[in-house]
Every structure is written in structure tokens, then in C-alpha cells.
């Protein structure tokens, strides 16, 4: 019984896995390029295989047949020379060779044949075929040179008293018109490539339109989209529109509900304020007013978090104007602030939501820092806004927790907005609503850096 070791079985699998990974790393990433490769690669491989097999057989068969014909002509010339030895000028032989065989003949004195001519790799098949056929047809010593200029072949045959030198066209013994086959194959490949490219481009375009529509919708922008293309692409587009309508309907219902809740809560808070105003300015009334104001701020924060500013329309938003406004507000609180901007300051976004996002980050920095730096960079693809402070910062292992709603970092800094614990949560929600995100890192000022990345 033969025992196969696991290592022996694992080696081919590991080799195949490495090859698959190597191939995967070099495959194109785009659907258009992959589809084009799927269409073109089999055609190219099939044409290459057919061309190799056909041309290899064609060259060999045709070249051997042409070489056999030239060998018969050489044998006929030798027979004519030996049959009519009295023709001293060999006039008839030259005429027959020139008119009927398209060959040029020279009768040389008796002498040794030249050394074998250098063999060209390009005409190796011709050398082999012609030598073989001459050996069969001509029972005399001979010498050939297939690499002459002007597309000629030289053949010398040693006779008893003379040496016959014959010059003939190489095309009479060699299949030299193969370039026509390759030319037609190349033209066919170009036509196939052009048709496949045009067809695939038309098939990929609806998919790209669907991807752009989904991306724009994910950024909160208005989307004008109608399904087109193949049946499967239209089905995906219709599913996207159904999802979009359900999402918008859910947003509308949530907004209606929140407006009702907001109205009811504000009505109650207004009653409290009115009652406290009628109570006068006693110590108890003052403390209760502070509690009511704190409750009002918290209610507004909760409603803002629940609403998510999802009903606002996207429009050109000037990030520089927002940063300058927040810089002025920060300086009024006695905190040093600076603004730095690179690139175009305008992006398409929801202005009020973006302002609230940056304001939450600045408010969080104001609470713990004595110095704040605001910077924005537009690289053509992403708008990056950074808020740096010189406060105590947040430990790396707790930075992600800072985005959790109602989570407080009492040990170092509190990201609350009006003690609601929703400042950074609302900011990240707005950033992700625009297709971006917020990350926290250590600031060059020594405190915390909040970096917002928004796609253009």
C-alpha cells in the first residue's frame, strides 16, 4: 500500500496558490479591462495556435514541394548537359534554362566545390529541404547557398569535366508569401479588437452611470438616473431607484416625525420658561432656568443627531468662509486660532450640515485647548479639513470610542456638545452622509487632531 505524505500533496497546492496570487496581482482591476481581456485573449491564443500549426505545416509542405521541383530542374539541366556534350557554347542549355526554367547557368572549369556556406536560421528549412531533394535527384556532388542577396539561390554541381553554376530565384524553392497570411491575421485581429472595444464600452457605460449615481446619492446629492443597458444592468438600476425611493420615503417620514416631536418638546419647554418668568428672580427660579436651558440644548442636540440633516439640499459650499467664521468665534472666546487653506475652497455639499460638522469639532477643541489651528486641503479628489488643538488629547485606544453616542471621556477630555455626548457622533454621521469620514490622531500642537475627509 502506497502512503502519500501530506507534504507531498501540499506542495502542488502551495505552488498553485502562489501562481494564482501572482496572476491576481497582475490582472487589471477594472471591469472594462477584464471583459476586454476575456474576449480578446481567447481569440489571440486561438489565432496564434492556428497560425503556428498551419504555417508550420504550410512552410514545410510547400517548401519541400518547391524544393523538389527545383531539384528536378537541376537534374534536367545536368542530363541535358551530359546528353549534348558537342555543344561547346552550351547555347541551347542556356536558352532552355533561361526561357523555360527561369535560371541563369554558367559553366565553370573543373575544380573543388566551395566550403559549405553559412547557414541562416531564417532559411534553415529551405537548406534542409533543398539539400534532401538534390541528394535524391542529382547523383553528383553539389553545393548550395540560399542566403545570397537579391533573393537568389546559388547551386553548383560538380561534373566529370566541368562545374555547373546555377542561379535561381529563392521564391521558386521557398514559400515566401507567408507575410500575406500574417497581414490578414493582423487585420482580422484589429477588426475584432475594435468591435469588441466598441461593444464592451457600450455595455460598461450603463454600469459606470449606475456607479456614479449611487456615489452621488451616497454623498447626499440630487441624482437624475434612468436604467439603461443590458437586462441585468437595467434590473440593477431599477433596484437602485426602488432603494432610493424607499430611503427618501423613510427620510421624509422620519423628518415628519421629528418635526412633530420637536414641536411638542419645544412647546413644553416654552411653558416651563413662561412659568419661570412669572416666578421672578429668586435663587430657585434662576437655577431652574439654567436647568431648562440645559435641557433645551440637550433636546436640540438629540434631535439634530436623530435628524442627521438628511433633508438639506447639496449646493456649492465655501469651506474657507466656514473656517474664517469659526476662527472669529474662537478668538472671541479668548482662544488663539489660525486658518490655512490649500486648493479650491468650494465643494458640493450640504452647507448647514458641513458647518455643523466643523463647528462640532471646533467646539470640542475649544473646550480643552488654548490654541487651535484650522486647515483645509483640496487635492482635486478629496477635501481634507483638520482641526488641531493643544489640549490633553485622547489615548489611541480610546479614539474610536469617542465617536460613540453618549460616550464621555471623563479622564482626559469630553467630546460633548452641551453635555449631550453627541458632538463627534453627529460630526461623523454628517461626514459619512457625504461619503467621507472622520479620524482622530495626535496633533502637531500636542493635543488632538480631528481630520475630516470629504470626496469632491
GUVEXDREN-544325 format. One line per field, with one value per residue: z, y, x of N, C-alpha, C in turn; residue in three letters. Coordinates in steps of 0.1 Angstrom, whole numbers. Layout:
N
nup: [Z	...] $
nnorth: [Y	...] $
neast: [X	...] $
caup: [Z	...] $
canorth: [Y	...] $
caeast: [X	...] $
cup: [Z	...] $
cnorth: [Y	...] $
ceast: [X	...] $
rest: [Ala	...] $
END
This chain:
456
nup: [0	-9	6	8	16	36	31	5	-10	-3	-15	-44	-42	-28	-46	-68	-55	-51	-77	-85	-69	-79	-105	-100	-89	-111	-128	-145	-128	-134	-147	-174	-186	-178	-190	-217	-218	-215	-238	-259	-253	-256	-284	-295	-286	-298	-325	-327	-321	-343	-364	-359	-361	-387	-404	-398	-409	-435	-445	-444	-460	-485	-490	-493	-515	-535	-534	-543	-569	-579	-576	-595	-618	-617	-620	-646	-661	-657	-670	-696	-702	-701	-722	-746	-753	-774	-778	-776	-768	-753	-759	-764	-739	-721	-732	-728	-700	-693	-706	-701	-675	-660	-650	-645	-661	-657	-670	-654	-651	-643	-608	-572	-551	-533	-498	-474	-473	-449	-427	-426	-401	-408	-433	-428	-431	-459	-467	-456	-469	-497	-499	-493	-514	-536	-532	-536	-563	-579	-587	-581	-568	-550	-542	-523	-518	-500	-490	-505	-518	-533	-533	-543	-551	-551	-569	-572	-592	-594	-622	-644	-660	-658	-640	-631	-626	-612	-610	-593	-586	-552	-545	-561	-548	-522	-497	-497	-494	-470	-455	-463	-451	-424	-424	-431	-408	-388	-396	-392	-365	-355	-364	-349	-323	-324	-327	-304	-284	-289	-285	-258	-245	-248	-233	-207	-200	-190	-165	-153	-151	-133	-111	-106	-101	-77	-61	-61	-48	-24	-14	-7	-27	-54	-77	-110	-128	-150	-158	-181	-208	-208	-199	-173	-162	-163	-145	-121	-120	-118	-93	-77	-80	-68	-41	-36	-36	-15	6	6	12	38	50	47	62	87	91	93	116	135	134	145	171	179	179	199	222	223	228	254	268	264	279	304	306	305	328	347	342	353	379	390	401	419	438	434	411	392	392	382	357	345	344	327	303	298	294	271	252	252	242	216	206	206	188	165	161	156	134	115	95	70	51	38	9	-14	-24	-38	-15	6	21	31	40	61	79	85	98	120	131	139	158	177	185	198	221	235	227	209	174	141	105	76	42	13	-22	-41	-24	-25	-24	-34	-13	16	30	56	71	68	80	106	112	112	131	154	158	162	185	203	204	214	240	254	246	243	221	187	154	122	92	56	28	-7	-30	-55	-56	-30	-2	25	59	88	123	148	182	213	235	261	246	233	243	221	220	228	210	189	204	211	192	198	204	232	247	271	277	304	318	303	282	272	247	244	232	245	268	259	248	221	202	185	174	159	141	127	116	98	81	70	58	36	22	32	60	95	113	142	156	168	174	158	175	200	212	202	169	147	117	88	59	28	-1	-33] $
nnorth: [-12	22	51	84	113	141	165	161	163	189	205	209	223	246	257	262	280	302	308	316	338	355	358	371	395	408	411	431	457	469	465	468	465	438	424	430	416	390	386	392	377	348	348	357	338	315	322	324	298	285	298	291	262	259	275	263	238	245	259	238	218	231	243	219	208	228	228	203	205	224	208	188	204	211	185	180	198	190	165	173	186	166	150	163	168	179	205	232	259	258	269	261	250	271	287	271	269	296	305	285	275	297	302	310	300	290	277	264	259	227	220	221	221	250	257	248	270	296	288	302	310	318	307	279	258	257	251	226	212	216	205	178	171	175	156	133	135	144	127	136	154	183	218	243	276	295	320	343	377	398	380	354	320	300	273	247	221	194	181	155	168	195	223	230	260	275	299	309	321	326	324	303	280	283	290	320	339	341	363	375	359	365	392	394	381	399	421	411	407	433	443	427	435	462	460	446	463	486	475	465	489	502	485	487	513	519	507	521	546	539	534	559	573	560	567	595	598	586	606	625	641	654	631	623	597	571	537	519	500	465	437	428	449	469	459	460	488	495	484	500	525	519	513	539	554	542	549	577	580	570	588	611	604	601	627	641	630	637	665	668	657	675	699	694	690	715	731	723	730	758	764	759	778	801	799	800	826	840	836	852	865	848	827	800	800	810	789	769	779	777	749	743	756	741	716	723	727	701	686	698	689	661	658	669	650	627	636	641	659	652	662	683	702	696	719	744	749	769	763	778	802	792	783	807	821	804	807	834	833	816	832	852	840	842	824	814	813	800	799	779	773	753	750	747	763	755	731	707	702	698	728	737	714	707	730	726	702	709	729	714	700	721	732	712	712	738	735	723	732	758	768	768	753	756	739	733	713	709	685	680	656	649	667	678	685	697	699	711	710	721	706	681	658	625	591	567	541	548	564	557	551	576	584	572	575	594	587	594	609	611	611	624	642	657	650	662	679	705	689	666	644	639	653	645	622	632	647	628	613	632	635	610	608	624	608	606	606	607	609	605	617	622	656	680	701	690	682	670	659	663	649	655	639	645	635	650] $
neast: [9	6	17	9	25	14	29	38	14	7	25	21	-4	4	21	4	-13	4	10	-16	-20	1	-8	-33	-24	-15	-36	-59	-78	-102	-136	-141	-116	-111	-132	-127	-102	-111	-125	-107	-83	-88	-92	-68	-50	-61	-59	-31	-23	-35	-22	4	4	-7	10	34	31	23	46	65	54	49	74	90	78	83	111	115	107	126	148	143	145	172	183	174	188	214	212	207	231	249	239	242	271	286	279	296	294	272	248	221	215	217	196	173	173	170	147	127	130	137	163	197	226	260	289	316	352	366	368	374	345	331	336	312	285	276	249	217	194	170	165	167	149	147	173	175	154	160	185	180	163	179	198	184	177	199	227	253	281	273	267	252	239	218	215	220	222	196	176	183	193	221	234	257	270	291	306	320	340	335	321	288	272	244	219	191	158	148	122	113	118	110	85	76	56	43	38	15	-5	0	-5	-32	-42	-34	-49	-75	-74	-72	-97	-114	-107	-114	-142	-149	-140	-156	-181	-180	-175	-199	-215	-204	-207	-234	-232	-212	-225	-245	-229	-219	-242	-251	-229	-231	-256	-250	-235	-253	-263	-284	-299	-301	-312	-317	-325	-304	-290	-279	-302	-297	-283	-302	-320	-305	-303	-330	-335	-318	-331	-356	-346	-336	-360	-374	-356	-357	-384	-384	-367	-383	-406	-393	-384	-408	-419	-399	-402	-427	-422	-402	-417	-436	-419	-406	-427	-435	-411	-412	-434	-424	-404	-420	-435	-414	-406	-427	-423	-404	-372	-360	-336	-341	-356	-337	-319	-335	-341	-316	-314	-335	-326	-303	-316	-330	-309	-298	-320	-322	-297	-301	-322	-310	-291	-306	-320	-301	-296	-306	-324	-315	-305	-278	-253	-230	-204	-186	-157	-137	-150	-165	-145	-132	-152	-156	-131	-131	-151	-139	-117	-130	-137	-114	-94	-65	-64	-59	-60	-55	-53	-54	-57	-88	-114	-141	-167	-192	-217	-238	-245	-253	-250	-223	-212	-221	-208	-180	-181	-188	-164	-146	-158	-154	-126	-122	-131	-110	-86	-60	-51	-58	-57	-69	-72	-74	-74	-75	-72	-81	-95	-103	-115	-99	-102	-87	-87	-68	-56	-41	-47	-53	-56	-65	-62	-48	-61	-86	-98	-115	-137	-146	-164	-187	-222	-233	-211	-186	-155	-143	-119	-98	-107	-138	-160	-184	-213	-229	-231	-242	-230	-228	-213	-190	-202	-223	-209	-193	-215	-225	-203	-201	-225	-220	-203	-178	-154	-143	-113	-93	-63	-29	-21	1	4	4	-20	-51	-59	-85	-95	-111	-124	-136	-151	-147] $
caup: [0	-10	16	3	27	34	25	-10	-15	-1	-24	-56	-38	-25	-59	-75	-48	-54	-91	-86	-63	-88	-116	-95	-87	-124	-136	-145	-118	-140	-154	-188	-190	-176	-200	-229	-218	-216	-252	-268	-251	-264	-299	-298	-284	-309	-338	-326	-322	-357	-372	-357	-367	-401	-410	-397	-419	-448	-448	-446	-472	-497	-493	-498	-529	-544	-535	-552	-583	-583	-578	-608	-629	-617	-626	-660	-667	-657	-680	-709	-704	-704	-734	-757	-750	-785	-778	-768	-762	-744	-762	-762	-725	-715	-736	-721	-686	-691	-711	-696	-661	-653	-642	-652	-660	-660	-670	-648	-652	-632	-596	-560	-547	-522	-485	-471	-470	-435	-427	-420	-393	-415	-444	-424	-437	-473	-468	-453	-480	-510	-498	-493	-527	-546	-529	-543	-578	-586	-581	-583	-557	-552	-532	-524	-509	-500	-484	-514	-519	-544	-532	-552	-546	-560	-568	-581	-594	-599	-632	-646	-666	-656	-628	-635	-616	-615	-601	-595	-576	-540	-544	-568	-539	-508	-495	-492	-493	-458	-448	-466	-441	-411	-426	-429	-394	-380	-399	-386	-350	-353	-365	-338	-312	-325	-325	-290	-276	-290	-279	-244	-239	-247	-222	-194	-198	-181	-152	-147	-148	-121	-100	-103	-94	-63	-54	-58	-39	-11	-9	-4	-38	-62	-87	-122	-133	-156	-161	-195	-210	-208	-190	-159	-157	-161	-133	-110	-120	-112	-78	-71	-79	-57	-29	-34	-33	-1	15	6	19	52	55	48	74	100	93	98	130	143	134	155	184	182	182	212	232	224	234	269	273	264	290	316	306	308	342	355	341	362	393	394	400	431	436	429	397	384	390	373	343	340	341	315	292	296	288	257	244	250	233	203	202	203	176	154	159	151	121	106	84	57	42	32	-5	-17	-32	-36	-1	8	33	37	47	73	88	89	107	133	137	146	170	186	190	207	234	241	223	197	162	128	93	65	31	0	-32	-42	-11	-26	-28	-35	-1	24	37	70	77	69	90	119	114	116	143	165	160	168	198	211	206	223	254	261	241	244	207	177	140	112	78	46	16	-18	-39	-67	-53	-16	6	39	69	100	134	158	194	222	248	267	236	236	241	208	222	231	200	182	214	212	183	202	210	247	254	276	281	316	323	296	276	269	234	245	228	255	277	253	244	207	193	175	168	149	131	119	109	87	72	63	49	24	16	38	73	104	120	152	156	176	167	160	186	212	216	193	155	140	103	80	45	21	-16	-41] $
canorth: [0	34	61	97	122	154	175	159	168	203	213	214	233	259	262	267	292	313	312	323	352	362	362	380	408	414	412	445	459	474	455	470	458	424	419	430	406	378	385	392	367	335	350	358	324	306	326	321	284	281	303	283	249	260	280	253	227	251	261	226	211	239	244	207	206	237	223	191	210	229	197	182	212	209	172	180	206	181	155	180	189	153	144	171	172	186	220	238	271	255	279	256	248	284	292	263	273	310	307	276	273	309	300	315	289	293	265	267	248	216	224	217	229	258	253	249	284	297	285	312	304	322	297	266	248	257	244	212	206	216	195	165	168	174	143	123	137	146	118	142	163	196	229	253	288	301	333	354	389	399	369	344	308	295	258	242	207	190	170	149	177	209	226	239	270	279	310	309	329	319	321	291	269	286	296	333	348	339	376	378	353	373	405	392	378	411	430	405	409	447	445	421	443	474	457	442	475	494	468	465	503	505	477	492	527	520	503	533	556	534	536	574	577	555	575	609	596	584	619	634	650	650	622	621	585	562	525	516	489	451	435	427	462	477	454	467	502	496	481	512	535	514	516	553	559	538	556	590	580	568	601	620	600	604	642	645	625	645	678	667	656	688	709	691	693	729	737	721	739	772	766	760	792	811	797	805	840	846	833	862	862	841	818	788	803	811	776	761	784	770	735	743	759	729	706	727	724	687	682	702	680	648	659	671	637	618	641	639	669	645	668	695	700	699	731	748	752	776	758	789	811	785	783	821	824	797	813	846	829	811	843	860	833	843	813	817	804	802	792	776	767	750	745	754	761	752	718	704	696	705	738	738	702	708	739	720	692	716	736	705	697	733	733	702	717	750	732	717	738	772	772	759	756	750	738	726	710	703	679	676	644	649	679	673	696	693	708	708	718	718	701	668	647	612	579	560	530	552	574	552	552	589	586	565	584	595	582	605	606	620	611	633	653	653	655	666	692	708	678	655	633	636	662	638	613	640	651	616	610	641	632	597	611	630	598	608	601	615	602	612	614	632	668	686	711	683	677	661	663	657	651	652	637	646	634	661] $
caeast: [0	14	14	12	27	7	38	38	1	6	35	14	-14	11	26	-8	-18	14	7	-29	-18	9	-17	-43	-18	-12	-48	-65	-88	-115	-145	-139	-103	-112	-141	-119	-93	-118	-129	-95	-73	-90	-91	-54	-44	-66	-52	-17	-22	-38	-12	17	2	-9	22	45	27	24	60	72	49	51	89	95	74	90	124	116	106	139	158	141	150	187	186	172	199	226	210	208	245	256	233	247	284	292	275	307	290	261	238	208	213	214	183	163	173	165	133	117	132	140	175	209	236	274	298	329	362	366	375	367	334	335	333	298	281	270	235	209	183	157	162	171	140	150	186	173	146	167	196	174	157	190	205	176	175	212	237	266	284	267	269	241	240	205	215	225	214	187	166	187	199	232	236	268	271	304	305	333	350	331	312	277	268	230	213	176	151	145	108	109	120	107	72	80	45	36	35	1	-13	1	-11	-47	-45	-33	-61	-87	-73	-75	-111	-121	-104	-122	-156	-150	-138	-168	-193	-178	-176	-214	-220	-198	-211	-245	-227	-205	-236	-252	-220	-218	-255	-250	-219	-237	-267	-244	-229	-264	-266	-296	-295	-310	-308	-327	-318	-302	-281	-284	-313	-292	-279	-314	-326	-298	-307	-343	-334	-313	-342	-365	-340	-336	-373	-377	-348	-362	-397	-381	-362	-394	-413	-385	-384	-422	-420	-390	-407	-437	-416	-396	-427	-442	-409	-404	-439	-434	-400	-417	-443	-415	-398	-430	-438	-403	-405	-437	-419	-395	-358	-355	-325	-347	-360	-325	-313	-344	-339	-303	-317	-344	-318	-295	-324	-333	-297	-297	-330	-318	-286	-306	-330	-301	-284	-316	-324	-289	-296	-307	-333	-309	-301	-264	-250	-216	-202	-173	-151	-129	-158	-168	-133	-130	-163	-153	-119	-135	-159	-129	-109	-139	-136	-100	-85	-58	-68	-53	-66	-46	-61	-47	-66	-101	-122	-155	-171	-206	-221	-249	-238	-255	-245	-209	-208	-223	-197	-167	-184	-187	-150	-140	-163	-147	-112	-123	-133	-98	-73	-57	-47	-65	-53	-78	-66	-82	-66	-83	-62	-89	-103	-107	-113	-94	-103	-81	-88	-58	-56	-30	-52	-47	-57	-72	-54	-51	-70	-100	-102	-127	-149	-151	-175	-199	-232	-235	-199	-179	-141	-141	-105	-89	-114	-152	-164	-198	-218	-239	-232	-251	-222	-231	-206	-183	-211	-230	-199	-190	-227	-226	-192	-204	-236	-214	-194	-165	-153	-135	-104	-86	-49	-22	-19	14	3	5	-33	-58	-62	-96	-93	-123	-121	-148	-149	-151] $
cup: [0	-1	10	15	25	28	10	-16	-14	-10	-37	-53	-35	-37	-67	-68	-50	-68	-92	-80	-72	-100	-112	-93	-100	-133	-135	-134	-123	-147	-169	-193	-189	-187	-214	-230	-220	-231	-261	-266	-257	-279	-303	-296	-295	-322	-338	-328	-337	-366	-371	-364	-382	-409	-410	-408	-433	-453	-452	-459	-485	-501	-498	-512	-539	-545	-544	-566	-588	-585	-591	-620	-629	-624	-641	-667	-668	-668	-694	-713	-708	-717	-746	-754	-761	-785	-769	-761	-752	-746	-759	-747	-718	-719	-729	-707	-684	-695	-703	-681	-653	-644	-651	-649	-664	-659	-666	-651	-640	-620	-584	-557	-535	-509	-482	-467	-456	-436	-419	-413	-400	-426	-441	-430	-452	-475	-466	-465	-493	-510	-499	-507	-537	-544	-536	-558	-585	-579	-583	-570	-560	-540	-534	-514	-510	-495	-492	-514	-531	-545	-542	-544	-557	-558	-577	-580	-600	-609	-634	-651	-663	-643	-633	-623	-621	-605	-604	-584	-564	-539	-551	-559	-525	-507	-489	-491	-481	-451	-451	-455	-428	-413	-424	-415	-386	-383	-392	-371	-347	-354	-353	-325	-312	-322	-310	-281	-277	-283	-263	-238	-238	-235	-208	-191	-188	-167	-145	-143	-135	-109	-96	-96	-80	-55	-51	-48	-25	-5	-6	-15	-46	-74	-98	-129	-139	-161	-176	-196	-211	-198	-175	-153	-154	-148	-121	-109	-114	-97	-71	-69	-68	-43	-26	-30	-18	9	17	14	34	58	57	60	87	102	98	112	139	144	145	169	188	186	196	223	234	231	250	275	274	275	303	317	310	323	351	354	351	377	398	393	413	428	430	414	388	382	381	359	337	335	328	302	288	289	274	248	242	241	218	197	198	190	164	151	152	136	111	95	70	47	35	18	-6	-26	-30	-22	0	21	40	45	61	83	93	100	121	139	145	159	181	193	200	221	241	237	210	186	150	117	82	54	19	-10	-32	-30	-12	-30	-28	-23	5	33	52	78	79	79	104	122	119	129	155	168	167	182	208	214	215	237	262	256	243	230	198	163	131	99	69	34	6	-28	-53	-65	-40	-10	20	48	82	111	145	170	202	235	252	257	241	234	228	209	224	220	192	191	214	202	187	208	225	254	259	281	293	321	316	290	272	256	233	237	237	264	272	249	229	197	182	168	157	138	122	110	97	77	64	54	36	17	21	52	82	111	131	153	166	168	169	171	200	217	206	179	151	126	96	66	38	6	-23	-50] $
cnorth: [12	45	75	107	135	165	174	165	183	211	218	225	246	265	269	280	304	318	320	337	360	367	372	394	415	415	426	446	463	464	456	463	443	418	419	419	392	375	383	381	354	336	350	345	315	309	323	306	279	286	294	269	250	264	270	242	233	253	248	219	218	240	231	204	216	233	211	195	216	218	190	190	211	196	172	188	197	171	161	182	176	147	151	176	180	201	227	251	270	265	273	254	261	289	284	268	287	311	298	274	285	308	306	305	294	280	269	256	239	222	220	227	238	252	255	264	284	295	297	305	307	312	283	255	246	249	229	205	205	206	181	161	167	161	132	123	137	137	123	151	177	205	239	265	295	315	344	366	388	387	358	332	304	280	255	227	203	178	164	159	192	210	235	248	276	289	310	317	321	315	308	279	271	293	310	343	346	352	380	372	361	386	404	389	390	420	424	407	423	449	439	429	456	471	454	454	484	488	468	479	506	497	482	505	528	516	514	544	552	536	550	578	573	564	589	608	594	597	629	643	645	642	621	608	577	549	523	504	475	449	434	440	471	472	460	481	504	493	493	523	531	517	531	559	555	546	571	591	578	581	611	617	604	619	647	641	635	660	678	666	669	699	707	694	708	736	735	730	753	774	767	773	803	811	803	820	847	844	844	858	856	831	805	789	803	797	767	766	778	756	734	746	748	718	710	724	709	681	686	693	666	648	661	657	627	622	639	649	663	651	680	692	704	711	735	754	758	772	770	799	805	785	797	825	817	802	826	843	824	822	851	853	834	832	816	808	809	794	791	769	765	744	752	752	757	737	717	696	703	715	738	726	703	719	734	709	699	723	727	702	709	735	724	706	729	746	728	724	752	777	762	763	748	750	730	725	703	698	675	664	644	663	674	685	690	704	703	716	713	712	688	657	635	601	572	549	535	562	570	553	566	592	580	575	582	589	594	600	615	621	621	645	648	659	659	679	695	696	667	643	629	645	655	628	620	643	639	612	619	638	620	599	617	620	599	601	610	605	611	607	624	644	673	696	703	677	667	667	655	660	646	650	636	645	646	657] $
ceast: [9	9	18	13	19	16	38	25	1	14	28	3	-8	16	15	-13	-9	12	-6	-27	-9	0	-27	-37	-16	-24	-53	-76	-102	-123	-143	-127	-104	-121	-134	-109	-99	-122	-117	-86	-75	-88	-76	-47	-48	-59	-37	-15	-24	-27	1	15	1	3	33	43	29	38	67	67	52	66	94	91	81	105	126	115	119	149	156	146	166	191	184	183	212	224	212	223	252	251	239	261	291	289	286	303	278	249	224	205	209	200	172	162	167	151	123	118	136	152	187	220	250	282	312	339	361	374	367	356	338	331	318	295	275	255	228	197	170	154	167	163	143	163	183	165	153	178	191	169	168	197	197	176	189	222	251	269	278	270	258	244	226	204	220	216	205	178	169	192	209	234	248	268	284	303	319	344	347	323	301	273	254	226	198	170	147	131	104	111	116	94	75	68	36	32	21	-8	-12	-5	-26	-51	-44	-45	-73	-86	-77	-90	-119	-119	-113	-137	-158	-149	-151	-180	-192	-180	-191	-220	-216	-204	-224	-241	-220	-215	-243	-242	-219	-231	-255	-240	-225	-248	-261	-238	-240	-268	-278	-291	-305	-305	-319	-319	-316	-292	-287	-295	-308	-289	-291	-321	-319	-301	-321	-343	-328	-323	-352	-359	-339	-349	-377	-369	-354	-376	-394	-376	-374	-403	-406	-386	-397	-423	-412	-396	-419	-432	-409	-406	-433	-432	-407	-416	-439	-423	-404	-426	-435	-409	-408	-434	-427	-402	-415	-433	-409	-380	-352	-344	-330	-350	-348	-319	-322	-343	-326	-306	-326	-335	-309	-303	-328	-321	-296	-308	-327	-307	-292	-314	-321	-294	-294	-320	-313	-288	-298	-317	-328	-304	-286	-263	-236	-214	-187	-167	-143	-137	-162	-157	-130	-140	-160	-140	-122	-143	-149	-121	-117	-140	-123	-91	-79	-62	-61	-59	-56	-54	-52	-57	-79	-109	-136	-157	-186	-210	-234	-243	-240	-250	-230	-204	-210	-212	-185	-169	-183	-173	-143	-145	-156	-133	-112	-124	-120	-85	-72	-53	-53	-60	-63	-72	-75	-74	-75	-73	-69	-98	-110	-105	-110	-94	-97	-83	-78	-59	-44	-35	-46	-48	-65	-63	-57	-61	-84	-105	-114	-140	-154	-162	-188	-209	-232	-223	-191	-165	-138	-127	-96	-97	-128	-156	-178	-201	-230	-242	-241	-243	-224	-223	-199	-192	-218	-221	-196	-203	-228	-215	-195	-216	-231	-204	-180	-164	-144	-126	-97	-72	-42	-19	-4	15	4	-9	-39	-60	-74	-96	-106	-119	-134	-145	-154	-163] $
rest: [Unk	Unk	Unk	Unk	Unk	Unk	Unk	Unk	Unk	Unk	Unk	Unk	Unk	Unk	Unk	Unk	Unk	Unk	Unk	Unk	Unk	Unk	Unk	Unk	Unk	Unk	Unk	Unk	Unk	Unk	Unk	Unk	Unk	Unk	Unk	Unk	Unk	Unk	Unk	Unk	Unk	Unk	Unk	Unk	Unk	Unk	Unk	Unk	Unk	Unk	Unk	Unk	Unk	Unk	Unk	Unk	Unk	Unk	Unk	Unk	Unk	Unk	Unk	Unk	Unk	Unk	Unk	Unk	Unk	Unk	Unk	Unk	Unk	Unk	Unk	Unk	Unk	Unk	Unk	Unk	Unk	Unk	Unk	Unk	Unk	Unk	Unk	Unk	Unk	Unk	Unk	Unk	Unk	Unk	Unk	Unk	Unk	Unk	Unk	Unk	Unk	Unk	Unk	Unk	Unk	Unk	Unk	Unk	Unk	Unk	Unk	Unk	Unk	Unk	Unk	Unk	Unk	Unk	Unk	Unk	Unk	Unk	Unk	Unk	Unk	Unk	Unk	Unk	Unk	Unk	Unk	Unk	Unk	Unk	Unk	Unk	Unk	Unk	Unk	Unk	Unk	Unk	Unk	Unk	Unk	Unk	Unk	Unk	Unk	Unk	Unk	Unk	Unk	Unk	Unk	Unk	Unk	Unk	Unk	Unk	Unk	Unk	Unk	Unk	Unk	Unk	Unk	Unk	Unk	Unk	Unk	Unk	Unk	Unk	Unk	Unk	Unk	Unk	Unk	Unk	Unk	Unk	Unk	Unk	Unk	Unk	Unk	Unk	Unk	Unk	Unk	Unk	Unk	Unk	Unk	Unk	Unk	Unk	Unk	Unk	Unk	Unk	Unk	Unk	Unk	Unk	Unk	Unk	Unk	Unk	Unk	Unk	Unk	Unk	Unk	Unk	Unk	Unk	Unk	Unk	Unk	Unk	Unk	Unk	Unk	Unk	Unk	Unk	Unk	Unk	Unk	Unk	Unk	Unk	Unk	Unk	Unk	Unk	Unk	Unk	Unk	Unk	Unk	Unk	Unk	Unk	Unk	Unk	Unk	Unk	Unk	Unk	Unk	Unk	Unk	Unk	Unk	Unk	Unk	Unk	Unk	Unk	Unk	Unk	Unk	Unk	Unk	Unk	Unk	Unk	Unk	Unk	Unk	Unk	Unk	Unk	Unk	Unk	Unk	Unk	Unk	Unk	Unk	Unk	Unk	Unk	Unk	Unk	Unk	Unk	Unk	Unk	Unk	Unk	Unk	Unk	Unk	Unk	Unk	Unk	Unk	Unk	Unk	Unk	Unk	Unk	Unk	Unk	Unk	Unk	Unk	Unk	Unk	Unk	Unk	Unk	Unk	Unk	Unk	Unk	Unk	Unk	Unk	Unk	Unk	Unk	Unk	Unk	Unk	Unk	Unk	Unk	Unk	Unk	Unk	Unk	Unk	Unk	Unk	Unk	Unk	Unk	Unk	Unk	Unk	Unk	Unk	Unk	Unk	Unk	Unk	Unk	Unk	Unk	Unk	Unk	Unk	Unk	Unk	Unk	Unk	Unk	Unk	Unk	Unk	Unk	Unk	Unk	Unk	Unk	Unk	Unk	Unk	Unk	Unk	Unk	Unk	Unk	Unk	Unk	Unk	Unk	Unk	Unk	Unk	Unk	Unk	Unk	Unk	Unk	Unk	Unk	Unk	Unk	Unk	Unk	Unk	Unk	Unk	Unk	Unk	Unk	Unk	Unk	Unk	Unk	Unk	Unk	Unk	Unk	Unk	Unk	Unk	Unk	Unk	Unk	Unk	Unk	Unk	Unk	Unk	Unk	Unk	Unk	Unk	Unk	Unk	Unk	Unk	Unk	Unk	Unk	Unk	Unk	Unk	Unk	Unk	Unk	Unk	Unk	Unk	Unk	Unk	Unk	Unk	Unk	Unk	Unk	Unk	Unk	Unk	Unk	Unk	Unk	Unk	Unk] $
END
